Amino acid sequence: MLGFILLVPLLIIVVSVPLILGKVPRNHWYGFRTPKTLASDAVWYPANRLGGKYLCVAGLIELLAFAIGFSFWPQQTMAYESLLATFPLLIAVVFWFVAVRSL
């Protein structure tokens, strides 16, 4: 079970790396897809680089939260795993939306 729980933040980090490196061209499947970002490479790449950084930090926070939680409170961490996984990701997406609005 622990392996599956760690898979989610690791997957978020892996998915964020191409965004950070600017390797993802404009498309309708992967990246921050809004009419504003899809209209121009000048908006697409900065928006996705920044969002990739937010996602990577969220994944690292999730890993840290799971490591600390399972070290000290394994039963409670299992009970709150969905909250631990969702909250940093939600915060990252909100920051991403706010940042894109200023581009």
C-alpha positions, 0 to 999 in steps of 0.5 A: 500500500505504501508503494501506491501512496508514494506513486502519486507524488512521484508521478506528479514530479515526473510529469512536471519535469517536461513542463519546467524544461519547456519541452511540451509544445502547445497541445490540447492534452498536456499542460495548462490549457486555457484559451490564453495559453493555447493562443500563443507560445509566448504565454504557453511556455512561461505558464507551463514552466511556472506551473511545472515548478508549482507541481514539482513543489507540490509533489515534494511537499506530498512526499515529505508529508507522507514520510513524516506522517508514516514515521510518526503517525502511520495509522493517522497518515493512512486515514488522511492520505487523500487529504495529504495528496490533494491539498498541496496539489490544489494549492499549486493549481490555484497559484498556477491560475493566479500566475497565468492571469498576470501573463 
